[in-house]
Amino acid sequence: MHVFSHVCHQIAERSPALDGIPLAVCHRCYGFYVGLLCGTAVTIVLAARRAMLNRHAVPILAIGFAPAALDWLLGVAEIWSNTPFSRTTTGWLCGTVAGVYMAFAFTGATRR
């Protein structure tokens, strides 16, 4: 719990639980970390499209991060009531996009 307290609010009612014990991260962070793993795995499939993905990195990252930002912002503005599903799903999308670019950056750095 202490390790993740630096990156996550860890509010128990906003965190997934196993046998009633909340995990050390909230729904959105959980989705993000699962997405990082998925994005890293997807990188293998997307390797042939690396040049195109790099050319369009800013809009792709914006599309990946926008739903999470919108889910949070609309919740804060009390226009939308986000749910564990919306937080986890938007976190997963954000993490998947980030995972692709992190894997590309890592593999590019190791090639040099």
Secondary structure, DSSP 8 states (H G I E B T S, - for coil): -TTGGGT----GGGS-EETTEE-SS-HHHHHHHHHHHHHHHHHHHHGGGHHHHHHTHHHHHHHHHHHHHHHHHHHHTTSS---HHHHHHHHHHHHHHHHHHHHHHHHHHHH-
